[in-house]
Amino acid sequence: MSPAIQFFLAIVLFMFLHISVMAACARLFGITVRSISYGVGPTLLTRGKVHLKLLPLAGNLVLKDTREETLYDDDPGLDAYNFQPLWKQVLLPLSGVTVLLALSLGIAGAQGWDSFSAAFGQIFAGALAPLSTAQALLDAGEAYARAHACPLVFAVFSLKLCAFNLLPFGGLNGGQALLAIARGGKPFVAWEETAAKWLLLPGLAILLAWAAAFGLHAWQAMSLQAGLALGRKPACTRQFTLLAGMSCPSWRSIN
């Protein structure tokens, strides 16, 4: 199986498990779930609160939250996310990553810890140098996918995505947990929206840098394939790598 297909399947499985675990956790905590979206873009299928979208690269979980909606006079809001105890507000956004982290480490074994701990530095190093360091990391990931079975490729790729989601930036699980801690369990604080918007900026910068890196990598791979089709001698040995992005939903959505 080609690295492109393996990466695509890994993203889809990671997204599905990530969103599903958080939705199950919300229901276990007695929090009302407004909608569950698998993927981004136009909606292909809707079943109750579940929405299946065109691009299965990310997802979104929308919970009842009094910061986003007005309650009726007879509604105490006890099933709203921001009215929950602090430990629930912190644990819920981290639940999906925690389960996937445990699953991936179980598959990858001891090397999984090294892969996970290295991911944080790789994310920043690649974002700072999308034309060089990121390209070398993508080449290494592609070589790894060619040499290992699908379950191990999923585990290592999942560990990298777990690290990204744990970064303390807006729109990511780490940032959502950080804001909950900063609120101290209060349903609402005046400074939160401003802080959340500022926390979005570094996350968006990293995302855009990696999107550029993936775009360059894919363009070089397609150029190589086109050259081979025309009988030209390849100037490099890179193969096609999946070009995939991650969405940044509303700062109060759980993703």
C-alpha positions as CSV (number, residue, x, y, z in Angstrom):
1,M,0.0,0.0,0.0
2,S,1.4,3.4,-1.0
3,P,2.3,6.0,1.7
4,A,-0.3,8.3,0.4
5,I,-3.1,5.8,1.0
6,Q,-1.7,4.9,4.4
7,F,-1.5,8.5,5.5
8,F,-5.0,9.2,4.2
9,L,-6.5,6.2,6.1
10,A,-4.6,7.2,9.2
11,I,-6.1,10.7,9.1
12,V,-9.6,9.3,8.6
13,L,-9.3,6.8,11.5
14,F,-7.7,9.3,13.8
15,M,-10.4,11.9,13.1
16,F,-13.2,9.3,13.6
17,L,-11.9,8.0,16.9
18,H,-10.9,11.4,18.1
19,I,-14.4,12.9,17.6
20,S,-16.3,9.8,18.7
21,V,-14.4,9.4,22.0
22,M,-15.1,13.1,22.9
23,A,-18.8,12.7,22.0
24,A,-19.1,9.6,24.1
25,C,-17.3,11.4,27.0
26,A,-19.6,14.4,26.8
27,R,-22.7,12.1,27.0
28,L,-21.1,10.2,29.9
29,F,-20.6,13.5,31.7
30,G,-24.3,14.5,31.0
31,I,-23.4,17.3,28.6
32,T,-25.8,18.0,25.8
33,V,-24.3,17.4,22.3
34,R,-25.6,19.8,19.7
35,S,-23.8,18.3,16.7
36,I,-21.1,15.9,15.7
37,S,-19.3,16.5,12.4
38,Y,-16.9,14.1,10.7
39,G,-14.9,15.9,8.1
40,V,-14.9,19.4,6.8
41,G,-16.5,21.1,3.8
42,P,-20.0,20.5,2.3
43,T,-22.3,18.1,4.1
44,L,-22.8,14.8,2.3
45,L,-25.1,13.0,4.8
46,T,-27.0,14.0,8.0
47,R,-28.4,11.5,10.5
48,G,-29.8,13.3,13.6
49,K,-27.0,15.2,15.1
50,V,-24.3,13.5,13.1
51,H,-23.0,15.1,9.9
52,L,-20.7,13.5,7.4
53,K,-18.8,16.0,5.3
54,L,-16.8,15.9,2.1
55,L,-13.2,16.0,3.3
56,P,-12.5,13.5,6.1
57,L,-9.4,15.5,7.4
58,A,-10.8,16.9,10.6
59,G,-14.0,17.0,12.7
60,N,-16.0,19.1,15.1
61,L,-18.0,18.5,18.2
62,V,-20.5,21.3,19.2
63,L,-21.7,21.2,22.8
64,K,-24.4,23.1,24.7
65,D,-22.6,26.2,25.9
66,T,-24.2,29.3,27.5
67,R,-21.4,31.5,26.0
68,E,-22.7,30.6,22.6
69,E,-26.5,30.4,23.1
70,T,-29.2,32.0,25.2
71,L,-31.0,29.7,27.7
72,Y,-34.7,29.7,28.4
73,D,-35.7,31.2,31.8
74,D,-36.5,27.7,33.2
75,D,-33.3,26.1,32.0
76,P,-30.6,26.1,34.7
77,G,-27.9,25.1,32.2
78,L,-26.7,22.2,34.2
79,D,-26.1,20.2,31.0
80,A,-24.0,23.0,29.4
81,Y,-20.2,22.4,29.0
82,N,-19.2,25.7,30.6
83,F,-21.3,24.9,33.7
84,Q,-19.5,21.6,34.4
85,P,-16.9,21.2,37.2
86,L,-13.3,22.2,36.3
87,W,-12.1,18.6,36.0
88,K,-14.8,17.8,33.4
89,Q,-14.0,21.0,31.4
90,V,-10.3,19.9,31.3
91,L,-10.8,16.2,30.8
92,L,-13.4,16.4,27.9
93,P,-11.2,18.2,25.3
94,L,-8.3,15.9,26.3
95,S,-10.3,12.6,26.2
96,G,-9.9,11.9,22.5
97,V,-6.2,12.6,22.4
98,T,-5.7,10.5,25.6
99,V,-7.4,7.4,24.2
100,L,-5.6,7.7,20.9
101,L,-2.3,8.2,22.7
102,A,-2.8,5.1,24.7
103,L,-3.9,3.1,21.6
104,S,-1.0,4.3,19.6
105,L,1.6,3.6,22.3
106,G,0.1,0.1,22.7
107,I,0.7,-0.5,19.0
108,A,4.1,1.1,18.7
109,G,5.6,0.0,22.0
110,A,8.7,1.6,23.4
111,Q,9.6,3.4,20.2
112,G,6.2,5.2,20.4
113,W,7.4,7.3,23.3
114,D,10.4,8.5,21.3
115,S,8.2,9.3,18.4
116,F,5.7,11.2,20.5
117,S,8.3,13.2,22.5
118,A,10.1,14.1,19.3
119,A,7.0,15.3,17.6
120,F,6.7,18.6,19.5
121,G,10.2,19.7,18.3
122,Q,9.5,18.4,14.8
123,I,6.3,20.4,14.5
124,F,8.0,23.7,15.4
125,A,11.2,23.0,13.4
126,G,9.2,22.1,10.3
127,A,7.0,25.1,10.7
128,L,10.0,27.4,10.9
129,A,11.6,25.9,7.8
130,P,8.8,24.5,5.6
131,L,11.1,24.4,2.5
132,S,13.9,22.4,4.1
133,T,13.4,20.8,7.5
134,A,9.7,20.0,6.9
135,Q,10.7,18.4,3.5
136,A,13.2,16.2,5.2
137,L,10.7,15.2,7.8
138,L,8.1,14.4,5.1
139,D,10.7,12.3,3.2
140,A,11.5,10.4,6.4
141,G,7.8,9.8,7.1
142,E,7.3,8.5,3.6
143,A,10.3,6.2,3.9
144,Y,9.0,4.9,7.2
145,A,5.5,4.2,5.7
146,R,7.1,2.2,2.9
147,A,9.1,0.0,5.3
148,H,6.4,-0.7,7.9
149,A,2.9,-2.3,8.1
150,C,-0.2,-0.2,8.2
151,P,-1.0,-0.5,12.0
152,L,2.5,0.8,12.9
153,V,2.2,3.6,10.4
154,F,-1.1,4.6,11.9
155,A,0.3,4.5,15.4
156,V,3.3,6.7,14.6
157,F,1.2,9.1,12.5
158,S,-1.4,9.3,15.3
159,L,1.3,10.1,17.9
160,K,2.3,13.1,15.8
161,L,-1.3,14.3,15.5
162,C,-1.7,13.8,19.3
163,A,1.3,16.0,19.9
164,F,-0.1,18.7,17.6
165,N,-3.5,18.6,19.2
166,L,-1.9,19.0,22.7
167,L,-0.2,22.3,21.8
168,P,-1.6,25.1,24.0
169,F,-3.1,27.1,21.1
170,G,-6.6,28.2,20.3
171,G,-8.7,25.7,18.4
172,L,-6.6,22.7,19.6
173,N,-7.4,20.5,22.6
174,G,-4.4,21.7,24.6
175,G,-5.5,25.3,24.2
176,Q,-9.1,24.4,25.2
177,A,-7.9,22.7,28.3
178,L,-5.6,25.6,29.1
179,L,-8.4,28.1,28.9
180,A,-10.6,25.9,31.1
181,I,-7.9,25.9,33.8
182,A,-7.4,29.6,33.4
183,R,-11.1,30.2,34.0
184,G,-10.9,28.2,37.2
185,G,-14.2,26.4,36.5
186,K,-16.2,29.6,36.1
187,P,-18.9,29.5,33.4
188,F,-17.7,32.8,31.9
189,V,-14.9,35.3,32.3
190,A,-14.7,38.6,30.4
191,W,-11.2,38.2,29.1
192,E,-11.6,34.7,27.6
193,E,-12.7,35.5,24.1
194,T,-9.9,38.0,23.6
195,A,-7.3,35.5,24.9
196,A,-8.7,32.7,22.8
197,K,-8.4,34.8,19.6
198,W,-4.8,35.6,20.4
199,L,-4.1,31.9,21.1
200,L,-5.4,31.1,17.6
201,L,-2.5,33.0,15.9
202,P,0.4,30.7,16.6
203,G,-1.6,27.7,15.8
204,L,-2.7,29.2,12.5
205,A,0.9,30.1,11.7
206,I,2.1,26.5,12.3
207,L,-0.8,25.2,10.3
208,L,-0.2,27.5,7.3
209,A,3.6,26.7,7.3
210,W,2.9,23.0,7.2
211,A,0.2,23.4,4.6
212,A,2.9,25.1,2.4
213,A,5.3,22.3,3.2
214,F,2.8,19.6,2.2
215,G,1.9,21.6,-0.9
216,L,5.6,21.8,-2.0
217,H,6.1,18.2,-1.3
218,A,3.1,17.1,-3.3
219,W,4.0,19.5,-6.2
220,Q,7.5,18.0,-6.4
221,A,6.1,14.5,-6.3
222,M,3.6,15.2,-9.1
223,S,6.4,16.9,-11.2
224,L,8.5,13.7,-10.7
225,Q,5.6,11.5,-11.8
226,A,5.0,13.7,-14.9
227,G,8.6,13.5,-15.8
228,L,8.7,9.8,-15.5
229,A,5.6,9.6,-17.7
230,L,7.4,11.5,-20.3
231,G,10.5,9.4,-20.0
232,R,12.7,12.0,-18.3
233,K,15.3,11.1,-15.8
234,P,14.1,12.1,-12.3
235,A,15.9,14.9,-10.6
236,C,14.9,13.6,-7.1
237,T,13.6,10.5,-5.5
238,R,10.5,11.8,-3.7
239,Q,7.3,10.0,-4.2
240,F,3.8,11.4,-3.8
241,T,2.8,12.3,-0.2
242,L,-0.8,13.1,0.8
243,L,-1.6,16.8,0.9
244,A,-3.8,17.1,3.9
245,G,-4.9,20.1,6.0
246,M,-6.6,20.4,9.4
247,S,-9.4,22.8,10.1
248,C,-9.6,25.4,12.8
249,P,-13.2,25.5,13.9
250,S,-14.9,28.0,16.2
251,W,-12.7,28.6,19.2
252,R,-15.4,27.3,21.5
253,S,-15.9,24.1,19.5
254,I,-14.4,20.9,20.8
255,N,-12.3,19.3,18.0
